[in-house]
């Protein structure tokens, strides 16, 4: 893709791309965006291509893609049939992660509903809070870390 090469400072690049200046710096640090053009005063300058790249990153992140997935997609050439296959592979894998997360969230919703249904507020104590305390005591720290810090894709 060919873009005009305006020389934008970070604030303007942030405004045009919808990516915060802090995130732009982070993406530079992570190697998703080059840091090669600088003004005489040392300020980083951004081109139209950089703004497009930032928009692309923002869109991918909005779809909950990991930085590695975004990095992989950015490395692909849209004119290459092999890269098209690679892009589909990345998206298929991500779709698998999303479906897995949906299943986790559905299970969580059922668990929360079951907890909620334990109490209607009419007894002398709350069975929902009681159940939460029982669960807290039943889980050793290592198990709680594994369950409470369930593996997340992103």
C-alpha positions in Angstrom: 0.0 0.0 0.0 1.2 3.5 -0.7 0.5 6.4 1.6 1.5 10.0 1.5 4.4 10.7 3.9 3.3 13.5 6.2 5.7 14.0 9.1 3.4 13.8 12.1 4.4 14.0 15.7 3.0 11.5 18.1 0.0 13.5 19.2 -1.2 14.0 15.7 -0.5 10.3 14.8 -2.5 9.3 17.9 -5.4 11.5 16.9 -5.5 10.3 13.3 -5.1 6.6 14.2 -7.3 6.5 17.3 -4.4 4.9 19.2 -3.1 6.6 22.3 0.4 8.0 22.4 1.2 5.6 25.2 0.1 2.7 23.1 2.1 4.0 20.1 5.2 4.0 22.3 4.3 0.5 23.5 3.8 -0.8 20.0 7.2 0.7 19.0 8.8 -1.1 21.9 7.2 -4.4 20.9 8.4 -4.0 17.3 5.0 -3.5 15.7 5.9 0.0 14.5 9.3 1.3 13.4 11.1 4.1 15.2 13.4 5.2 12.4 12.3 8.7 11.4 13.2 11.5 13.8 13.1 15.3 13.5 16.2 17.4 14.2 14.9 18.0 17.7 14.7 14.2 18.3 10.9 13.9 18.1 9.7 10.7 16.4 7.9 11.5 13.1 5.1 9.3 11.7 4.0 8.9 8.1 0.6 8.1 6.6 1.8 4.5 6.4 2.5 4.5 10.1 -1.0 5.9 10.8 -2.5 3.1 8.7 -0.4 0.5 10.5 -1.6 1.9 13.8 -5.2 1.7 12.6 -4.6 -1.9 11.5 -3.1 -2.8 14.9 -6.1 -1.1 16.7 -8.6 -3.0 14.6 -6.8 -6.3 15.3 -6.6 -5.6 19.0 -10.3 -4.7 19.0 -10.9 -8.2 17.8 -8.9 -9.4 20.8 -5.9 -10.6 18.8 -2.6 -11.0 20.7 0.4 -9.0 19.8 2.0 -12.0 18.3 -1.0 -12.6 16.0 -1.0 -8.9 15.0 2.8 -9.1 14.4 2.2 -12.1 12.2 -0.5 -10.5 10.2 1.6 -7.3 9.7 4.4 -9.4 8.3 2.2 -10.8 5.5 1.9 -9.5 2.0 -1.6 -9.1 0.8 -0.5 -9.9 -2.8 0.9 -13.3 -1.9 -1.2 -16.4 -2.1 1.0 -18.2 0.5 0.5 -15.2 2.8 -3.2 -15.4 2.3 -3.1 -19.0 3.5 -1.0 -17.9 6.5 -3.5 -15.1 7.3 -6.4 -17.7 7.2 -4.4 -19.9 9.5 -3.9 -17.1 12.0 -7.6 -16.2 11.9 -8.7 -19.8 12.2 -6.5 -20.2 15.3 -7.8 -17.0 16.8 -11.4 -18.1 16.1 -10.7 -21.2 18.0 -9.5 -19.1 21.0 -12.6 -17.0 20.8 -14.9 -20.1 20.7 -13.0 -21.5 23.7 -13.5 -18.3 25.6 -17.2 -18.2 24.7 -17.5 -21.7 26.2 -15.6 -20.6 29.3 -17.9 -17.6 29.7 -21.1 -19.7 29.2 -19.8 -22.0 31.9 -19.1 -19.0 34.1 -22.6 -17.6 33.5 -24.1 -21.0 34.5 -22.0 -21.1 37.6 -22.9 -17.5 38.6 -26.6 -18.2 38.0 -26.4 -21.3 40.2 -24.8 -19.2 42.9 -27.4 -16.5 42.5 -30.2 -19.0 42.7 -29.0 -20.3 46.1 -30.6 -17.4 47.9 -33.8 -15.3 47.5 -33.1 -13.0 50.4 -35.8 -14.5 52.6 -33.7 -16.6 55.0 -31.9 -15.4 58.1 -28.5 -15.5 56.2 -27.4 -15.3 52.6 -26.8 -18.7 51.0 -25.0 -17.1 48.1 -22.3 -15.4 50.3 -22.1 -18.6 52.3 -21.4 -20.6 49.2 -18.7 -18.2 48.1 -17.0 -18.4 51.5 -17.2 -22.2 51.4 -15.6 -22.2 47.9 -12.9 -19.8 49.1 -11.9 -22.1 51.9 -12.1 -25.2 49.8 -9.5 -24.0 47.3 -5.8 -24.1 48.3 -3.8 -21.2 46.9 -2.2 -23.2 44.0 -5.6 -24.4 42.8 -7.1 -21.0 43.2 -4.3 -19.5 41.1 -4.9 -22.1 38.4 -8.7 -21.7 38.4 -8.9 -18.0 39.2 -6.1 -17.1 36.8 -7.5 -19.3 34.0 -5.4 -19.3 30.9 -6.4 -16.4 28.7 -5.6 -16.1 25.1 -4.7 -12.4 25.3 
